[in-house]
Amino acid sequence: MNTALDQLSSLANERRLAVFRYLVTLGSGGAPAGDIAVYMNVPANTLSAQLSQLSRAGLITGRREGRSIIYSVNFDAIGGLILFLLEDCCNGRSEVQTRILAAITDVCRDDKDCLDMADAVQMKKVQDE
């Protein structure tokens, strides 16, 4: 529960949500912090605080490549958050859950890591039924 609260809290800020959504569009490849700052039109120190919060919540990861830190979405964490949110969804109405999972899969259609996350969420829901 605390993990979900931390993740949702980190997304409850307009700028952090925008950064997160931008990183989702980039898929598993991510982007260097400098490129994110340019895209978001924010100073590097402001972006650093936003990236730190998202990273502490486990929603993004950073990896060093040369002199740059490349930030990307942690699709496993997103899958866990989606599972948490769907756990008690819709009074067990599987047709609603199926529509939600289908929408997630459709959004992920072009990114292997995202599709893997969607498949894992789908498999977990099937196991829980």
N, C-alpha and C positions, 0 to 999 in steps of 0.2 A: 504494500500500500504506500509506504514512504517513497519508493522509487517512482511510482506513478504520480504521486503528489509533486515530487521534485521535477519530474519531466513536464507535467502540465503547468507548474509554476514558471518554469523557464520559458515556456511558450506563451505565457500570458503577458508578454511585452511586445508591443508592435514591431520594434526594430529586431528583436531576437527572432520573432516569428518570421519576419521577412528574410532574415539571414538563413534560417532553417529551410524555408520554402525554396529559396534560391539554391541551396545546396542539394535539396531533393531533386531539383531539375537537372543537376549535373550528374546525378547517379553516383556510382561508387568511385568514380575518378576524382571527384572533388575539385578543389581549386586552392591556389596559394592565398594566404591571408591578404596580401597586397591586391590581388585581383578582386577579391571579395569586397575590400574597402572601396576600390574604384567603382565597382558595379553598384554598391550600395550608396556611394557618394557620402561616405562618413570618414572622419579622421581615424587613423590607424589605432590610436589609443582607445577611442570609443568602441571600435570594432573588437579590439582585444578583450574588453570587458564582456561584450556580448558572446564572443566565442568561448570565453572561459566559463560562463554560466551554462551554456549549452553543453559544453564538454563535461562539466561537473555533474550535470544531470544524465550524462551517458548518451545523449542524443546524437552527438557528433564525436568524431575522433580526429586527432591530428597526427600526421606522420612526417618525419623530416626527410626531405629530398634535397640534398646539397645544402644550400643556405636558406631554403624556404621550408615553411611548414604548410603541408597540404591538408586542408580540412575536408572531411567528407561525412556523409550521414551514416550513422550506425543503424543499419536496417534491422539487425537483431533486436535492438532496443525498441525500435518503432513497432516491430512485430509483437514484442512483449506488452507494449502499451496498448496496442489494438486489442490483443487478447484480453487484457485487463478490462478495457472498456466494453468489450462484447460479452464478458463473462455472464452478466445478468441481463443481457440485452433482450428486450422484446418479449419478456415472459416465456422464454423458450420457443418462440415462434421461429423455427428454422428457416422458413421462407424469407423472413426479413434479414436474418443473419446471412443467408446465401446471397441475397441482393447486395448487401454491404461488401461481402468478400469478393463478389464478382466485380464490383466497382473498383476495389483496391487492385485486383489483378489487371483490370483494363488500364488503370493509371500506370501500372508498372510494366506494361507490355514491352518497352524498349530497353529495360535495364535488368541484367541477369541477377544482380544482388537483390534488387527490389522484388523481382519475380520469385526468387528463392524465399524471401521473407513472406510474401503472400502465400506461397505454397505451404510454408511451415505453419502459418496461422490457420490455413484451411485444414491441414492434417491434425493440428491440435484440437480444433473444434470438432472434427469427426471423432477423434479419440474420446473426447469428453461426453459425447452423446450416448 
